Amino acid sequence: MHALRHLGLLCALTALPLAVGVQAADTAPEARTITVTGSASQTVVPTHASISFGVIGEAATVQEAKHSHDAVMNRVMSALHSLGIPAKQIRTDTFAIAPVYTSSRDNEPARITGYRVTNKITLTTTDINRLASALDNAITAGANVADSIDFAVEQPEQFEDALLTAAVRNGRHKADLIAQATGARLGTLLRAEIYDNGWNRMKSTALYATDQAGTPLAGGTQEVSVRVNLVFSVI
């Protein structure tokens, strides 16, 4: 009986180092890292613009609605062409004919009392100074709706590529400063994430479409920005 007790105690003592070794492996120190955000931005002037306008109206029949609004849109197109705007810069965005319903007071089913025609076109041009004249001429010719004035930059990738490089350099500079301040050295880049901020309208400048009386349209400036999240190892 005493021999069995001694054997059991010996087995228990023998197992202890193994258990301690497994626990030490599970609590190995984590690798040291630095996480920073790098950013870069640039303000640019738009190179082209788009403006949408057209005709919305109603008539008693489909034929009357389409005929009357076709006539107006033909005048609008002629007014734009008279400014020297080529046909390739104009496209039809919306053309729709929908019935107009009127409900009776006696809870009877609604009945069709007319038809609504919607016809919109979009003008895209690199001559931003022509926008106001185009809009004024279109309204004079009969257009009764105008919206979606957008300013953009041609080939924004040329700015975004340079800004991405600048953002990474900005982030690495921050990480290097942090490492030096803690008495360490910056290691390799472990992970990078790019945040697409897109183009943001920042402010409007005195860029008017015409010096004469008319609708003032400001192209203004835009800001393109790039932001990256970087994780570096620390030596």
TORBA-298772 format. One record per residue (C-alpha): residue number from 1; x, y, z. Coordinates in Angstrom, 3 decimals, decimal comma. Layout:
<fitis>
- pos | xx | yy | zz
- NUM | X | Y | Z .
...
</fitis>
This chain:
<fitis>
- pos | xx | yy | zz
- 1 | 0,000 | 0,000 | 0,000 .
- 2 | 2,838 | 2,447 | 0,849 .
- 3 | 4,504 | 1,626 | -2,472 .
- 4 | 1,379 | 2,599 | -4,375 .
- 5 | 1,186 | 5,922 | -2,526 .
- 6 | 4,817 | 6,730 | -3,349 .
- 7 | 4,208 | 5,836 | -7,015 .
- 8 | 1,189 | 8,139 | -7,226 .
- 9 | 3,120 | 11,029 | -5,683 .
- 10 | 6,004 | 10,483 | -8,111 .
- 11 | 3,641 | 10,614 | -11,096 .
- 12 | 2,099 | 13,841 | -9,869 .
- 13 | 5,507 | 15,497 | -9,375 .
- 14 | 6,651 | 14,352 | -12,807 .
- 15 | 3,619 | 15,932 | -14,506 .
- 16 | 4,139 | 19,375 | -12,966 .
- 17 | 6,933 | 20,657 | -15,258 .
- 18 | 4,935 | 19,664 | -18,325 .
- 19 | 1,879 | 21,636 | -17,177 .
- 20 | 3,984 | 24,699 | -16,401 .
- 21 | 5,610 | 24,531 | -19,835 .
- 22 | 2,249 | 24,507 | -21,646 .
- 23 | 1,010 | 27,522 | -19,683 .
- 24 | 4,130 | 29,532 | -20,523 .
- 25 | 3,661 | 28,853 | -24,242 .
- 26 | 0,080 | 30,131 | -24,126 .
- 27 | 1,095 | 33,458 | -22,585 .
- 28 | 3,875 | 34,376 | -25,013 .
- 29 | 4,326 | 38,172 | -25,299 .
- 30 | 2,491 | 39,814 | -28,207 .
- 31 | 4,403 | 41,528 | -31,010 .
- 32 | 4,696 | 45,288 | -30,547 .
- 33 | 2,984 | 47,429 | -33,195 .
- 34 | 2,151 | 51,073 | -33,932 .
- 35 | -1,113 | 52,028 | -35,642 .
- 36 | -1,400 | 55,443 | -37,300 .
- 37 | -3,607 | 57,280 | -39,795 .
- 38 | -2,033 | 59,109 | -42,707 .
- 39 | -3,865 | 61,669 | -44,814 .
- 40 | -3,374 | 64,038 | -47,724 .
- 41 | -5,668 | 66,421 | -49,605 .
- 42 | -5,604 | 68,857 | -52,489 .
- 43 | -7,976 | 71,579 | -53,671 .
- 44 | -8,632 | 71,595 | -57,417 .
- 45 | -10,675 | 73,621 | -59,896 .
- 46 | -13,365 | 71,689 | -61,849 .
- 47 | -12,613 | 71,058 | -65,506 .
- 48 | -16,140 | 70,241 | -66,700 .
- 49 | -19,740 | 70,476 | -65,561 .
- 50 | -23,119 | 68,869 | -66,156 .
- 51 | -26,558 | 70,425 | -65,841 .
- 52 | -29,963 | 68,784 | -66,296 .
- 53 | -33,119 | 70,558 | -67,413 .
- 54 | -36,242 | 69,791 | -69,361 .
- 55 | -40,015 | 69,962 | -69,569 .
- 56 | -42,738 | 68,570 | -67,315 .
- 57 | -46,394 | 69,175 | -68,087 .
- 58 | -49,846 | 67,694 | -68,556 .
- 59 | -52,447 | 67,415 | -71,287 .
- 60 | -55,837 | 65,755 | -71,698 .
- 61 | -54,634 | 62,977 | -74,020 .
- 62 | -51,407 | 61,130 | -74,620 .
- 63 | -51,148 | 62,535 | -78,143 .
- 64 | -51,619 | 66,123 | -76,978 .
- 65 | -49,139 | 65,717 | -74,124 .
- 66 | -46,427 | 64,219 | -76,303 .
- 67 | -46,986 | 66,566 | -79,235 .
- 68 | -46,882 | 69,746 | -77,163 .
- 69 | -43,826 | 68,732 | -75,175 .
- 70 | -41,955 | 67,434 | -78,215 .
- 71 | -42,375 | 70,901 | -79,688 .
- 72 | -40,970 | 72,523 | -76,549 .
- 73 | -37,991 | 70,171 | -76,366 .
- 74 | -37,207 | 70,807 | -80,034 .
- 75 | -37,053 | 74,532 | -79,243 .
- 76 | -34,816 | 73,830 | -76,244 .
- 77 | -32,436 | 71,740 | -78,354 .
- 78 | -32,328 | 74,426 | -81,043 .
- 79 | -31,547 | 77,041 | -78,411 .
- 80 | -28,589 | 74,985 | -77,177 .
- 81 | -27,278 | 74,331 | -80,673 .
- 82 | -27,475 | 78,070 | -81,381 .
- 83 | -24,797 | 78,534 | -78,710 .
- 84 | -22,486 | 76,231 | -80,601 .
- 85 | -23,000 | 73,272 | -78,255 .
- 86 | -22,426 | 70,033 | -80,215 .
- 87 | -25,021 | 67,271 | -80,128 .
- 88 | -22,577 | 64,801 | -78,503 .
- 89 | -22,589 | 66,912 | -75,326 .
- 90 | -26,355 | 66,531 | -74,901 .
- 91 | -28,102 | 63,318 | -73,870 .
- 92 | -31,645 | 62,403 | -72,903 .
- 93 | -31,850 | 61,331 | -69,277 .
- 94 | -35,569 | 60,867 | -68,751 .
- 95 | -38,580 | 60,460 | -70,984 .
- 96 | -41,811 | 59,249 | -69,449 .
- 97 | -45,556 | 59,474 | -69,987 .
- 98 | -47,764 | 58,684 | -67,007 .
- 99 | -51,510 | 58,937 | -66,434 .
- 100 | -52,867 | 61,508 | -64,001 .
- 101 | -55,567 | 60,142 | -61,684 .
- 102 | -58,298 | 62,118 | -59,940 .
- 103 | -60,283 | 60,713 | -57,014 .
- 104 | -64,022 | 61,401 | -56,707 .
- 105 | -65,784 | 62,434 | -53,533 .
- 106 | -68,123 | 59,426 | -53,576 .
- 107 | -65,355 | 56,887 | -52,883 .
- 108 | -65,496 | 55,728 | -56,464 .
- 109 | -62,333 | 54,395 | -58,149 .
- 110 | -59,947 | 57,091 | -59,320 .
- 111 | -60,196 | 57,906 | -62,999 .
- 112 | -57,670 | 59,144 | -65,532 .
- 113 | -58,092 | 62,836 | -66,220 .
- 114 | -54,936 | 63,495 | -68,188 .
- 115 | -51,368 | 62,519 | -68,917 .
- 116 | -48,077 | 63,888 | -67,622 .
- 117 | -44,984 | 64,021 | -69,816 .
- 118 | -41,484 | 64,284 | -68,368 .
- 119 | -38,579 | 64,931 | -70,694 .
- 120 | -35,142 | 65,796 | -69,272 .
- 121 | -31,776 | 66,213 | -70,931 .
- 122 | -28,269 | 66,651 | -69,520 .
- 123 | -25,650 | 68,968 | -70,949 .
- 124 | -22,011 | 68,125 | -70,193 .
- 125 | -19,375 | 70,615 | -71,214 .
- 126 | -15,776 | 71,571 | -70,502 .
- 127 | -16,707 | 75,211 | -71,104 .
- 128 | -18,070 | 76,023 | -67,641 .
- 129 | -18,547 | 79,655 | -68,661 .
- 130 | -21,280 | 78,470 | -71,046 .
- 131 | -23,525 | 76,988 | -68,364 .
- 132 | -25,479 | 80,130 | -67,526 .
- 133 | -26,129 | 80,965 | -71,166 .
- 134 | -27,267 | 77,394 | -71,820 .
- 135 | -29,642 | 77,459 | -68,853 .
- 136 | -31,064 | 80,891 | -69,722 .
- 137 | -31,608 | 79,941 | -73,370 .
- 138 | -33,254 | 76,645 | -72,407 .
- 139 | -35,679 | 78,353 | -70,016 .
- 140 | -36,485 | 81,011 | -72,586 .
- 141 | -37,248 | 78,243 | -75,083 .
- 142 | -39,735 | 76,613 | -72,677 .
- 143 | -37,833 | 74,423 | -70,208 .
- 144 | -39,613 | 74,545 | -66,856 .
- 145 | -37,408 | 72,323 | -64,677 .
- 146 | -33,666 | 72,478 | -63,947 .
- 147 | -31,653 | 70,508 | -61,401 .
- 148 | -28,532 | 68,397 | -60,826 .
- 149 | -25,755 | 70,881 | -61,528 .
- 150 | -22,544 | 68,906 | -60,991 .
- 151 | -18,927 | 70,031 | -61,290 .
- 152 | -16,162 | 67,463 | -61,745 .
- 153 | -12,502 | 67,049 | -62,601 .
- 154 | -11,281 | 65,123 | -65,616 .
- 155 | -9,138 | 62,092 | -64,763 .
- 156 | -9,229 | 62,437 | -60,963 .
- 157 | -6,963 | 59,377 | -60,725 .
- 158 | -3,952 | 61,566 | -61,433 .
- 159 | -4,616 | 63,391 | -58,162 .
- 160 | -5,656 | 60,347 | -56,156 .
- 161 | -2,496 | 58,363 | -57,000 .
- 162 | -0,243 | 61,193 | -55,870 .
- 163 | -2,333 | 61,776 | -52,746 .
- 164 | -2,224 | 58,097 | -51,813 .
- 165 | 1,577 | 58,203 | -51,898 .
- 166 | 1,571 | 61,386 | -49,808 .
- 167 | -0,863 | 59,871 | -47,283 .
- 168 | 1,326 | 56,793 | -46,793 .
- 169 | 4,393 | 59,000 | -46,284 .
- 170 | 2,438 | 61,089 | -43,785 .
- 171 | 1,429 | 58,000 | -41,837 .
- 172 | 4,943 | 56,543 | -41,843 .
- 173 | 6,346 | 59,848 | -40,598 .
- 174 | 3,925 | 59,812 | -37,674 .
- 175 | 4,781 | 56,206 | -36,822 .
- 176 | 8,508 | 56,941 | -36,987 .
- 177 | 8,133 | 59,858 | -34,573 .
- 178 | 6,213 | 57,675 | -32,121 .
- 179 | 8,849 | 54,934 | -32,299 .
- 180 | 11,711 | 57,375 | -31,716 .
- 181 | 9,896 | 58,970 | -28,785 .
- 182 | 9,635 | 55,564 | -27,089 .
- 183 | 13,252 | 54,583 | -27,788 .
- 184 | 12,336 | 51,983 | -30,398 .
- 185 | 12,851 | 51,577 | -34,127 .
- 186 | 10,117 | 51,317 | -36,722 .
- 187 | 9,844 | 47,952 | -38,427 .
- 188 | 7,979 | 46,780 | -41,499 .
- 189 | 4,458 | 47,648 | -42,632 .
- 190 | 2,109 | 44,892 | -41,503 .
- 191 | -1,293 | 46,138 | -42,702 .
- 192 | -2,744 | 49,023 | -44,715 .
- 193 | -6,349 | 50,115 | -45,226 .
- 194 | -7,471 | 52,853 | -47,623 .
- 195 | -10,514 | 54,985 | -46,838 .
- 196 | -12,173 | 56,470 | -49,923 .
- 197 | -13,363 | 59,938 | -49,005 .
- 198 | -14,222 | 60,866 | -52,585 .
- 199 | -14,637 | 64,399 | -53,842 .
- 200 | -16,041 | 67,016 | -51,520 .
- 201 | -17,324 | 70,486 | -52,385 .
- 202 | -15,407 | 72,886 | -50,167 .
- 203 | -16,180 | 76,441 | -51,206 .
- 204 | -17,438 | 78,572 | -54,056 .
- 205 | -15,283 | 81,055 | -55,921 .
- 206 | -16,189 | 83,964 | -58,193 .
- 207 | -16,291 | 81,806 | -61,303 .
- 208 | -19,422 | 82,993 | -63,113 .
- 209 | -20,768 | 81,655 | -66,332 .
- 210 | -21,329 | 85,039 | -67,943 .
- 211 | -20,498 | 88,698 | -67,384 .
- 212 | -23,937 | 89,707 | -68,642 .
- 213 | -27,257 | 89,572 | -66,836 .
- 214 | -28,428 | 86,017 | -66,385 .
- 215 | -28,238 | 83,086 | -64,019 .
- 216 | -24,954 | 83,153 | -62,023 .
- 217 | -23,463 | 79,669 | -61,682 .
- 218 | -20,287 | 79,205 | -59,646 .
- 219 | -17,985 | 76,310 | -60,428 .
- 220 | -16,042 | 76,863 | -57,226 .
- 221 | -13,376 | 74,457 | -56,065 .
- 222 | -13,361 | 70,849 | -54,914 .
- 223 | -11,171 | 68,918 | -52,523 .
- 224 | -10,004 | 65,366 | -53,136 .
- 225 | -8,577 | 63,575 | -50,109 .
- 226 | -7,115 | 60,185 | -49,276 .
- 227 | -6,816 | 58,608 | -45,815 .
- 228 | -4,945 | 55,396 | -44,932 .
- 229 | -4,733 | 53,334 | -41,770 .
- 230 | -1,260 | 51,796 | -41,312 .
- 231 | 0,070 | 49,221 | -38,848 .
- 232 | 3,870 | 48,946 | -38,398 .
- 233 | 5,930 | 46,520 | -36,368 .
- 234 | 8,269 | 47,911 | -33,689 .
- 235 | 11,811 | 46,647 | -33,232 .
</fitis>
